[in-house]
Amino acid sequence: MNEKRIYPFDTGAFLRGLYPNYISEFGHEGYNIASVSNAADLLIETFFGDDTSYFHGEAYNGEQIKRRANLDARHHEILALCALYTGQDCNADDRSRAIEFQTETDVPIDDQLLGCVLPRPLFDDSTIKAELKSRGVIVKHYDIYPLSTESYMALIYSEVKAIYQKMGVLDGR
């Protein structure tokens, strides 16, 4: 993938003012780390330790990161990220802590799609299911109930976690 920008948070939430002042007082462009080699891996290792902790939103606390990386007052943007990742005073949802990749071109997924979580009606469509499975895509589903759409998020997360575990990306936790 040809990343033009990589941010340690959701820039849409940043630009809509959903982050606390300790993050938003810095310009979001200062957080662009696309020039850093293996930027996403470095973010996850620094703030979470591993992919499983990142997936679960279990960040190290600021004191742990300060000690591990020898941070002081000169590293105020990094310390602000510590506070964001541990959920201090953040009104945005969990997507706000996701690593965001921006590219200049479309990213084709036809040969790179690894997993897909579908609502039951799409999962039951034999044409869709056959096409995805013929490409080696792990296909999971969730049932639909007459509730608000927010109620589906936990179901989707659970199925995404199952896909990642099957691929060996996440441990069994």
C-alpha positions as CSV (number, residue, x, y, z in Angstrom):
1,M,0.0,0.0,0.0
2,N,1.3,3.5,-0.9
3,E,0.5,5.5,2.3
4,K,0.4,9.2,1.8
5,R,-0.5,9.9,5.5
6,I,-0.6,7.7,8.6
7,Y,-2.2,9.1,11.8
8,P,-2.4,7.6,15.2
9,F,-6.1,8.5,15.5
10,D,-9.3,9.2,13.4
11,T,-8.7,12.6,11.7
12,G,-12.4,12.9,11.1
13,A,-13.0,13.0,14.9
14,F,-10.1,15.3,15.3
15,L,-11.4,17.8,12.7
16,R,-15.0,17.6,14.2
17,G,-13.6,18.7,17.6
18,L,-14.3,15.4,19.4
19,Y,-10.9,15.2,21.0
20,P,-9.9,16.8,24.3
21,N,-7.8,20.0,24.2
22,Y,-4.6,18.0,25.1
23,I,-4.8,16.5,21.6
24,S,-6.6,19.2,19.6
25,E,-4.3,22.0,20.7
26,F,-1.7,20.5,18.3
27,G,-2.3,20.5,14.6
28,H,-3.3,17.1,13.3
29,E,-0.6,17.3,10.6
30,G,2.1,17.1,13.3
31,Y,0.8,13.6,14.0
32,N,1.4,12.4,10.4
33,I,4.0,9.6,10.7
34,A,3.9,8.3,7.1
35,S,7.6,9.0,6.8
36,V,8.5,6.6,9.7
37,S,9.4,3.1,8.7
38,N,6.9,0.5,9.9
39,A,4.8,3.3,11.5
40,A,1.8,1.3,12.5
41,D,3.9,-1.5,14.0
42,L,5.9,1.1,16.0
43,L,2.7,2.8,17.3
44,I,1.2,-0.6,18.4
45,E,4.5,-1.7,20.1
46,T,5.0,1.7,21.8
47,F,1.5,2.3,23.1
48,F,0.0,-1.2,23.3
49,G,2.7,-3.8,23.2
50,D,1.1,-6.2,20.7
51,D,-1.7,-6.6,18.2
52,T,-4.1,-8.2,20.7
53,S,-3.8,-5.4,23.2
54,Y,-4.3,-2.9,20.3
55,F,-7.4,-4.7,19.2
56,H,-8.8,-4.7,22.7
57,G,-7.9,-1.0,23.3
58,E,-5.6,-2.0,26.2
59,A,-2.9,0.7,26.0
60,Y,-0.1,1.1,28.4
61,N,-0.6,4.0,30.9
62,G,1.4,7.2,30.4
63,E,3.8,6.3,33.2
64,Q,4.7,3.0,31.7
65,I,5.4,4.6,28.3
66,K,7.4,7.5,29.9
67,R,9.6,4.9,31.6
68,R,10.0,2.6,28.6
69,A,10.7,5.5,26.1
70,N,12.5,8.0,28.5
71,L,9.9,10.7,27.8
72,D,9.8,14.0,29.4
73,A,8.0,17.4,28.9
74,R,9.6,17.8,25.5
75,H,7.5,14.9,24.3
76,H,4.1,16.5,24.9
77,E,2.4,15.2,21.7
78,I,3.4,11.6,22.6
79,L,2.2,12.1,26.1
80,A,-1.1,13.4,24.8
81,L,-1.5,10.3,22.7
82,C,-0.9,8.2,25.9
83,A,-3.9,10.0,27.5
84,L,-6.0,9.5,24.3
85,Y,-5.3,5.8,24.1
86,T,-6.1,5.2,27.7
87,G,-9.5,7.0,27.2
88,Q,-8.9,10.0,29.3
89,D,-11.7,12.6,28.7
90,C,-12.4,11.5,25.2
91,N,-16.0,11.9,23.9
92,A,-15.4,10.1,20.6
93,D,-16.1,6.4,20.2
94,D,-13.5,3.6,20.0
95,R,-12.7,4.3,16.3
96,S,-11.0,7.5,17.6
97,R,-8.1,5.4,18.7
98,A,-7.6,3.5,15.5
99,I,-4.6,4.0,13.3
100,E,-5.7,5.8,10.1
101,F,-4.0,5.2,6.7
102,Q,-4.6,7.6,3.8
103,T,-3.5,6.9,0.3
104,E,-3.4,8.9,-2.9
105,T,-5.0,6.1,-5.0
106,D,-7.7,3.5,-4.5
107,V,-6.6,0.4,-2.7
108,P,-7.8,-2.7,-4.5
109,I,-9.0,-5.4,-2.2
110,D,-10.1,-8.0,-4.7
111,D,-6.9,-10.1,-4.0
112,Q,-6.2,-8.8,-0.5
113,L,-9.4,-9.2,1.3
114,L,-8.8,-11.6,4.1
115,G,-12.1,-11.7,6.0
116,C,-15.6,-10.3,5.8
117,V,-18.4,-10.0,8.4
118,L,-21.8,-9.8,6.8
119,P,-25.4,-9.4,8.1
120,R,-27.3,-12.7,7.8
121,P,-29.3,-11.8,4.6
122,L,-26.0,-11.2,2.7
123,F,-24.3,-14.2,4.3
124,D,-27.2,-16.4,3.1
125,D,-26.9,-15.1,-0.4
126,S,-25.2,-18.1,-2.1
127,T,-23.6,-16.0,-4.9
128,I,-22.0,-13.6,-2.5
129,K,-20.8,-16.4,-0.2
130,A,-19.4,-18.5,-3.1
131,E,-17.6,-15.5,-4.6
132,L,-15.9,-14.6,-1.3
133,K,-15.0,-18.2,-0.4
134,S,-13.6,-18.8,-3.9
135,R,-11.1,-16.0,-3.2
136,G,-10.1,-17.6,0.1
137,V,-11.9,-15.0,2.2
138,I,-12.9,-16.1,5.7
139,V,-16.7,-15.3,5.9
140,K,-18.5,-14.7,9.2
141,H,-22.0,-13.4,9.8
142,Y,-24.2,-11.8,12.4
143,D,-28.0,-12.0,12.8
144,I,-30.2,-9.0,12.5
145,Y,-32.7,-8.1,15.2
146,P,-35.2,-5.2,15.5
147,L,-32.8,-3.2,17.6
148,S,-30.7,-0.1,17.1
149,T,-27.7,-0.5,14.8
150,E,-25.3,0.2,17.8
151,S,-26.3,-3.2,19.2
152,Y,-24.5,-4.9,16.3
153,M,-21.1,-3.5,17.0
154,A,-20.2,-6.1,19.7
155,L,-21.3,-8.9,17.4
156,I,-19.2,-7.6,14.5
157,Y,-16.2,-7.1,16.8
158,S,-16.6,-10.7,18.0
159,E,-16.6,-12.0,14.5
160,V,-13.7,-9.9,13.4
161,K,-11.8,-11.1,16.4
162,A,-12.6,-14.7,15.3
163,I,-11.2,-14.0,11.9
164,Y,-8.0,-12.5,13.3
165,Q,-7.6,-15.5,15.6
166,K,-8.0,-17.9,12.8
167,M,-5.4,-16.1,10.8
168,G,-3.0,-16.1,13.8
169,V,-2.9,-12.3,14.2
170,L,-4.4,-12.3,17.7
171,D,-3.9,-14.6,20.5
172,G,-6.8,-16.5,22.2
173,R,-7.4,-13.8,24.8
